[in-house]
Amino acid sequence: MRTIFSETERANLLKNPSVFNCSERCMNYTYEFKIRALELHSEGISTKEIWRFYWVWGVFI
């Protein structure tokens, strides 16, 4: 089942510095965030840890 974002959810997601664009059914991340996530993953940090840290603390590491 696909997620459908409401207007409120989209507005909140667009406040996130790593989100480039957000529509009703799709969210796009910034190039910088994608590169940093790949760097962290190559250093041995799991994808789950990268997302949890970013979304819980709201910081770009």
Buried (B, 14 or more C-beta within 10 A) or exposed (E): EEEEBEEEBBEEBEEBEBBBEBEEEEBEBBEEBEEBBEEBEEEEBEEEEBEEBBEEEEEEE
